[in-house]
Amino acid sequence: MPRHFDTTFDVVKELKPSYPVYCLRPNILRETAQRFVEMFPGDVLYAVKCNPHPEVMRYLHEGGVRHFDTASPEEIALVRRQFPGMKAYFMHPVKSRDAIRNAHRVFGIDHYVIDTVEELEKIREETEGDKKLVIHVRLATPPAGATYNLSAKFGARPMVAAELLKKVDEYGYEAGLCFHVGSQCTTPNGYRIAVELIRQVVDFSGVQVRHIDVGGGFPGQYMNQRGASLEEFMDEIKDCIRWLDMPDTTFMCEPGRALVSSGVSLITQVHLRKEDTLFINDGVYGSLSETVTGQLRYPVRPLRINGEFNQEETLDFTIYGPTCDNMDVLPAAVSLPADIREGDWIEFGHIGAYSNALATHFNGFFPEMQVTVGEAFPFVDGEFPYVA
Ligand SMILES: *Cc1c(COP(=O)(O)O)cnc(C)c1O
């Protein structure tokens, strides 16, 4: 169990960490999971890739998450090791034959995704004639509001999806349809457009579709991207489900980011200041890789234990990470107190999604220290009150 502190200020006062520290908020992770599970009219699958840390998954499970969206044998094993009775789903449209055999034989996985007939044949061949499988056909969706669109890589076009459904049905499997609007989708409209496509595909195929999976993509709150509220997303989705009018169908979703982003912050330390440039101990090869496209900016707050910052004057700083690569720099300048100096700390908020999951060991730097913290990262009335 990680050590517990009331505040992140207590963390820096006590540990004076020269290494990056992930501050997990068990309460926020539990409450977010609970809210999601209560509001979504169906099964909530946590997308494990977003943050596979066992402590994070534990709090989500305590908040009521009982299903896990996985994409590799390693992720399936991770879920089963930690939660032996929980259900994992193999939701990757392109799987190796070994992975399919392993998932089916060793773990008894019964939900799979395809977007081609070739993948369907692979599953049929590697699952020893087992008919008790649910095969989801992944539908490509038009780009609508998502910061990271994935439909170029995965998903069948509507006519192809309808043909695949027929084939799934003909082979005697239960049929499902799924889509993923892309990550950090800031408006609910993308889900409506996708559900309208679902309707057409269902009607055209004439197949009884037992499962509809609306994927992930629900947004986190960042400096430059607030996104609609979870209530707005859920209202839209409930409305879509009423409109579909498919009472014998189970609905599913696969949130990653929205479940974990606000539940973790990261404390970093300034190791050198060179005029308006700061060198800190984490960067784009570690926890901060999601900043590289310039599309997401985390809220920050400066922390100092021996004295106060001069809050009057701020300065825009270029922030470099610890590796020797000159690409290891945040793409946007960060506004911080003008008197920030070596030894101060900078806390990055809302960093639970795609941070530790993407960290490398490049140059010998690897962020791995974890603590739990009681206080939330400050976010009041839709605003981050700190200098940033
Ligand atoms: C990554 C992924 C998710 C989770 O996406 P978030 O944007 O983190 O909610 C869900 N489903 C699929 C298929 C994914 O690839």
The ligand as an ORCA input file, in Angstrom:
! r2SCAN-3c Opt
* xyz 0 1
  C      -8.313      3.524    -25.735
  C      -9.639      2.955    -25.921
  C     -10.653      3.227    -24.998
  C     -10.499      4.210    -23.871
  O     -10.474      5.498    -24.404
  P     -10.570      6.798    -23.471
  O     -10.446      7.910    -24.442
  O      -9.428      6.722    -22.528
  O     -11.893      6.767    -22.793
  C     -11.871      2.586    -25.177
  N     -12.081      1.737    -26.205
  C     -11.122      1.474    -27.117
  C     -11.438      0.533    -28.210
  C      -9.889      2.074    -27.022
  O      -8.949      1.822    -27.941
*
